[in-house]
């Protein structure tokens, strides 16, 4: 009884530590996306053509995804070699330092071309950190959870991305109340500098955690790999590709709604920045509610059916979203975001429990991190810049909605092909996935 209660308490602590860390990581990532959409163009990428400046600024958002695969490789390696816990501490510190540094940067008018270069360097460090963050956070949670709660607990961690987004929008909503000259001179720095306070909270919660029981068991059995990447490439490359393709739709939907929608509202709809934020912010509450609901549902019906339903919804909902945005009516615009967020929530809620269990414990950090990161590059990274180009080229939203629908189709196809080994219900306990025995380190 005591052991059971202790395990349950540890599981809840892990869920909170993973959630708060993920919230901080995505807060840092979200404030960069908001700044890239609305502020960085005149500060770091001045141009005679405002559209070109905006495109360059959004491209600087995309470069953060270039170092994610490297972060996934490095942190995935150490996560599978020495454990999940220490990797989570390192990634959080690195993200905090790089975000704080952005808040201290001089602008283009002050130091010229060095300003955007330093900004991009800091952005690359952010991407490197996040490359190992998500995989470690969800694995710690899923591997500490009982078989009947993997979907629910994993989905709770996923709400951290939205919580970080909401917090970022709230802070910027306050910044937008400043006069333009004050916002551009010093106000925009506040969200970046404030992240250092959040990092302290995350570090305290993560440092006291116990190591993942699945990793501890793999270490005890002598199945820890010396070079987990080689094992992934030899035995699980197809699974990595399917995971990468599977996450494209959710990644694209999230970035389009939270980053590009601000640019679209400003340039295509003629709305103030604060107006679009006021539409987006209350809509995100739907994600916080729906993610745990769909996660709990997946513990009853299986992760795969819920994932497929969400992917199918993301094929059609982008058209409804844009059509409702075009009304410029506040209530209908909120409805558009709500509908798209419901489809996104169904698809994304089960990603931790689904994608982690398709890899054996000894290479799970490496396999999932690489697949997830490559998928985000194909989904999140290029979506804002691609959509800005489509908007400039076509002058309308139809081509952008078609682009989002294609991402839904490819993720749907990946979900149809991706299965948990040995599981008929797609709810196989993560620790029971078969593990190859070669290349083990005693």
C-alpha positions in Angstrom: 0.0 0.0 0.0 2.8 2.4 0.9 4.7 1.5 -2.2 1.7 2.0 -4.4 1.0 5.4 -2.8 4.6 6.4 -3.1 4.6 5.5 -6.8 1.5 7.5 -7.4 2.9 10.5 -5.6 6.1 10.2 -7.7 4.1 9.9 -10.9 2.2 13.1 -10.0 5.4 14.9 -9.2 6.9 13.8 -12.6 3.8 15.0 -14.4 4.0 18.4 -12.8 7.8 18.8 -13.3 7.4 17.8 -17.0 4.4 20.1 -17.4 6.1 23.1 -15.8 9.3 22.6 -17.7 7.4 22.2 -21.0 5.4 25.3 -20.2 8.6 27.3 -19.7 10.2 25.9 -22.9 7.2 26.8 -25.0 6.7 30.2 -23.3 10.3 31.0 -24.4 9.6 29.6 -27.9 6.2 31.4 -28.2 7.5 34.8 -27.2 10.0 34.6 -30.0 7.3 33.7 -32.5 5.1 36.6 -31.4 8.1 39.0 -31.6 9.1 37.6 -35.0 5.5 38.2 -36.3 5.0 41.7 -34.9 8.1 43.4 -33.6 11.5 42.0 -34.9 11.1 43.2 -38.5 11.8 46.9 -37.9 14.2 46.2 -35.0 16.5 43.5 -36.6 15.5 43.2 -40.3 14.8 46.7 -41.6 13.8 46.8 -45.2 12.2 49.3 -47.7 9.5 46.7 -48.3 7.6 45.8 -45.1 6.6 42.5 -46.6 10.3 41.5 -47.1 11.1 42.6 -43.5 8.3 40.4 -42.2 9.3 37.5 -44.3 12.9 37.7 -43.0 11.7 38.0 -39.4 9.5 34.9 -39.8 12.4 33.1 -41.4 14.5 33.8 -38.3 11.7 32.0 -36.4 12.1 29.0 -38.7 15.9 28.7 -38.2 15.3 27.7 -34.6 14.1 24.4 -36.0 17.4 23.8 -37.9 19.2 22.9 -34.7 16.4 20.8 -33.3 17.7 17.6 -35.0 21.2 18.2 -33.6 19.6 18.7 -30.1 17.6 15.6 -30.6 20.7 13.6 -31.5 22.8 14.9 -28.7 20.2 14.9 -25.9 18.7 11.7 -27.2 22.0 10.0 -27.0 22.6 11.0 -23.4 19.0 10.5 -22.5 19.4 6.8 -23.5 22.9 6.4 -22.2 22.8 8.2 -18.8 19.1 8.8 -18.1 16.3 11.2 -18.7 16.5 13.3 -15.6 19.8 15.1 -16.1 19.0 15.9 -19.8 15.8 17.6 -18.7 17.8 19.9 -16.4 20.4 20.8 -19.0 17.8 21.6 -21.7 15.9 23.9 -19.4 19.0 25.8 -18.4 20.1 26.2 -22.0 16.7 27.5 -23.1 16.6 30.0 -20.2 20.1 31.4 -20.9 19.5 31.9 -24.7 16.1 33.5 -24.1 17.4 35.9 -21.5 20.2 36.8 -23.9 17.7 37.8 -26.6 16.2 40.3 -24.1 19.6 42.0 -23.8 20.4 42.3 -27.5 21.0 45.7 -29.1 19.1 46.3 -32.4 20.1 46.8 -36.0 20.3 50.6 -35.6 22.7 50.2 -32.8 25.2 47.6 -34.0 24.2 46.9 -37.6 24.4 43.5 -39.1 25.7 42.0 -35.9 22.2 42.4 -34.3 20.3 39.9 -36.6 23.3 37.6 -36.5 23.3 37.5 -32.7 19.6 37.1 -32.7 19.8 34.1 -35.0 22.6 32.5 -32.8 20.4 32.8 -29.8 17.4 31.4 -31.7 19.6 28.4 -32.8 20.5 27.7 -29.2 16.7 27.7 -28.4 16.1 25.2 -31.1 19.0 23.0 -29.9 17.5 23.0 -26.4 14.0 22.2 -27.4 15.3 19.3 -29.6 15.8 17.3 -26.4 13.2 18.8 -24.2 10.0 17.4 -25.5 11.2 13.8 -25.8 12.6 13.8 -22.3 9.5 15.4 -20.7 7.0 13.0 -22.2 9.2 9.9 -21.7 9.6 10.7 -18.0 5.9 11.1 -17.7 4.8 8.0 -19.8 7.4 5.8 -18.2 6.4 6.8 -14.7 2.7 6.3 -15.4 0.5 3.2 -15.0 -0.7 1.5 -18.1 -4.2 2.8 -17.7 -3.1 6.5 -17.5 -0.4 6.9 -20.1 -2.7 8.7 -22.5 -4.1 11.0 -19.8 -0.8 11.9 -18.2 1.0 12.3 -21.5 -1.8 14.7 -22.7 -1.5 16.7 -19.5 2.2 17.3 -20.3 1.2 18.4 -23.8 -1.0 21.2 -22.3 2.3 22.8 -21.3 2.8 24.0 -24.8 -0.5 25.8 -24.7 0.0 27.1 -21.2 3.3 28.6 -22.3 1.6 30.1 -25.3 -1.2 31.6 -23.1 1.4 33.0 -20.7 3.4 34.5 -23.6 0.3 36.1 -25.1 -0.7 37.6 -21.7 2.7 39.2 -21.3 2.7 40.6 -24.8 -0.9 41.8 -24.4 0.4 44.0 -21.5 3.4 45.1 -23.6 1.1 46.1 -26.5 -0.5 48.7 -24.1 2.7 50.7 -24.2 3.1 53.5 -26.7 4.8 52.3 -29.9 8.1 54.1 -29.2 8.4 52.6 -25.7 7.4 49.1 -26.9 10.0 49.1 -29.6 12.8 50.6 -27.4 12.5 48.5 -24.2 9.0 47.0 -23.7 9.6 44.1 -26.1 12.5 42.9 -23.9 10.3 42.3 -20.8 8.9 38.9 -21.9 12.4 37.6 -22.6 14.0 38.8 -19.4 11.1 37.5 -17.3 11.8 33.9 -18.5 14.7 33.7 -16.0 12.2 33.7 -13.1 10.3 30.8 -14.6 13.5 28.7 -15.2 14.2 28.7 -11.5 10.8 27.1 -10.8 11.4 24.5 -13.5 14.8 23.6 -12.2 13.6 23.1 -8.6 10.8 20.8 -9.7 12.9 18.7 -12.0 16.1 18.3 -10.0 14.3 16.3 -7.2 12.8 13.7 -9.5 13.7 10.0 -9.6 15.0 8.5 -12.7 12.6 6.8 -15.2 11.8 3.3 -14.1 11.9 2.0 -17.7 15.4 3.4 -18.1 16.5 2.0 -14.7 15.2 -1.4 -15.7 17.0 -1.2 -19.1 20.2 -0.3 -17.2 19.8 -3.1 -14.7 19.2 -5.6 -17.5 22.3 -4.4 -19.4 20.4 -3.3 -22.5 21.5 0.3 -22.5 23.1 1.0 -25.8 26.5 2.4 -26.3 25.5 4.2 -29.5 21.6 4.3 -29.5 21.6 6.2 -32.7 23.1 3.3 -34.6 20.5 1.0 -33.2 17.7 3.4 -34.3 19.1 3.6 -37.8 19.5 -0.1 -38.2 16.2 -1.3 -36.7 13.8 1.6 -36.4 14.4 4.0 -39.3 11.0 3.4 -40.8 9.4 4.1 -37.5 11.3 7.4 -37.1 10.1 8.5 -40.6 6.4 7.6 -39.7 6.7 9.5 -36.4 8.1 12.5 -38.3 5.3 12.5 -40.8 2.7 11.8 -38.2 3.4 15.0 -36.2 3.4 17.4 -39.3 -0.3 18.2 -39.1 -0.4 19.1 -35.4 2.8 21.1 -35.7 1.6 23.0 -38.7 -1.8 23.7 -37.1 -0.3 25.0 -33.9 2.2 27.3 -35.5 -0.3 28.6 -38.0 -2.8 29.5 -35.3 -0.3 30.9 -32.8 2.3 32.6 -35.1 1.0 33.2 -38.7 -2.5 34.2 -37.6 -1.1 37.4 -36.1 0.6 38.3 -39.4 -2.5 37.3 -41.3 -4.8 39.4 -39.1 -2.5 42.4 -39.5 -1.7 42.2 -43.2 -4.8 40.6 -44.7 -7.6 41.6 -42.4 -6.3 45.0 -41.3 -6.7 44.2 -37.6 -4.6 45.5 -34.7 -2.1 43.2 -33.1 -4.0 43.4 -29.8 -7.2 42.4 -31.5 -5.8 39.2 -32.9 -4.2 38.3 -29.5 -7.6 38.9 -27.8 -9.2 36.4 -30.3 -6.4 33.8 -29.9 -6.0 34.0 -26.2 -9.5 32.8 -25.0 -9.6 30.3 -27.8 -6.6 28.4 -26.5 -8.6 27.5 -23.3 -10.2 24.9 -25.6 -6.8 23.1 -25.9 -6.2 23.1 -22.2 -9.6 21.4 -21.7 -9.7 19.1 -24.7 -6.2 17.6 -24.5 -6.8 15.8 -21.2 -10.3 14.7 -22.4 -8.9 13.2 -25.5 -6.0 11.7 -23.5 -8.4 10.1 -21.1 -10.5 8.8 -24.0 -7.4 7.2 -25.6 -6.9 5.2 -22.4 -10.3 3.6 -23.1 -10.4 3.2 -26.8 -6.7 3.3 -27.8 -4.3 6.0 -28.9 -4.4 5.2 -32.6 -8.2 5.8 -33.2 -8.0 9.2 -31.5 -4.9 10.2 -33.4 -6.5 9.3 -36.7 -9.7 11.1 -36.0 -7.8 14.3 -35.1 -5.7 14.0 -38.3 -8.8 13.6 -40.4 -10.3 16.7 -38.8 -7.2 18.8 -39.6 -7.8 18.1 -43.3 -11.1 20.0 -43.4 -11.1 22.4 -40.5 -8.5 24.9 -41.9 -11.1 26.0 -44.5 -13.6 26.7 -41.8 -11.0 28.5 -39.8 -10.1 30.9 -42.6 -13.7 31.5 -43.7 -14.6 32.5 -40.1 -11.6 34.8 -39.8 -12.7 36.6 -43.0 -15.9 37.7 -41.3 -13.9 39.9 -39.0 -16.6 39.3 -36.4 -15.1 38.7 -33.0 -17.4 35.8 -32.0 -17.1 34.0 -35.3 -13.3 34.4 -35.4 -13.1 32.8 -31.9 -15.4 30.0 -33.2 -12.9 29.4 -36.1 -10.0 29.0 -33.7 -12.1 26.8 -31.3 -13.0 24.4 -34.2 -9.4 24.1 -35.4 -8.1 23.6 -31.8 -10.5 20.7 -31.2 -9.2 18.8 -34.2 -5.6 19.7 -33.2 -6.2 18.5 -29.6 -7.5 15.1 -30.6 -4.5 14.6 -32.8 -1.8 16.0 -30.5 -3.2 14.6 -27.1 -2.1 11.1 -27.8 1.3 11.8 -29.3 3.3 11.1 -26.0 1.7 7.7 -25.3 1.4 6.7 -29.0 4.8 7.8 -30.3 6.9 6.8 -27.3 5.6 3.2 -27.3 6.6 2.4 -30.8 10.2 2.4 -29.7 11.9 0.0 -27.2 13.0 1.7 -23.9 16.7 1.4 -24.7 16.5 3.7 -27.7 13.2 5.5 -27.0 14.7 8.9 -26.2 16.8 8.9 -29.4 14.1 7.5 -31.7 11.2 9.7 -30.6 13.3 12.9 -30.3 14.7 12.5 -33.8 11.3 11.6 -35.4 9.4 14.3 -33.5 12.0 17.0 -34.3 12.2 16.2 -38.0 8.4 16.3 -38.2 8.4 19.8 -36.6 10.8 21.1 -39.2 8.5 19.9 -41.9 5.4 21.2 -40.0 6.1 24.1 -37.7 9.3 25.6 -39.1 8.3 26.3 -42.6 4.6 26.9 -42.1 4.6 30.7 -41.2 7.1 31.7 -44.0 5.4 29.4 -46.6 2.0 30.8 -45.7 3.3 34.4 -45.8 4.7 33.7 -49.3 1.4 32.1 -50.4 -0.5 35.1 -49.1 1.7 37.5 -51.0 1.6 35.4 -54.2 -2.2 34.7 -54.3 -3.6 37.5 -52.2 -6.0 35.1 -50.4 -6.3 32.3 -48.0 -7.5 29.3 -50.1 -4.0 28.2 -51.1 -2.9 28.4 -47.4 -5.9 26.3 -46.3 -5.0 23.7 -49.0 -1.5 23.6 -47.7 -2.7 22.9 -44.2 -5.1 20.2 -45.5 -2.2 18.4 -47.2 -0.3 18.3 -43.9 -3.4 16.6 -42.4 -3.5 14.0 -45.1 0.1 13.0 -44.7 -0.3 12.7 -40.9 -3.4 10.6 -41.5 -1.4 8.3 -43.8 1.4 8.0 -41.2 -1.1 7.1 -38.5 -2.6 4.4 -40.6 0.8 2.8 -41.0 2.3 3.4 -37.5 1.5 0.7 -34.9 2.7 -0.2 -31.5 4.7 -3.5 -31.7 2.7 -6.5 -30.4 -0.3 -4.4 -29.4 -3.8 -5.1 -30.9 -5.4 -2.2 -29.0 -2.5 0.3 -29.5 -2.3 0.6 -25.7 0.7 -1.7 -25.2 2.7 -0.9 -22.0 5.8 1.0 -23.0 8.1 -1.2 -21.0 6.9 -4.3 -22.8 7.9 -3.3 -26.3 10.5 -5.8 -27.6 14.1 -4.8 -27.2 17.0 -6.1 -29.3 19.9 -7.4 -27.3 22.9 -6.6 -29.5 25.3 -3.7 -28.7 24.2 -3.7 -25.1 26.5 -2.1 -22.5 26.9 -4.0 -19.3 
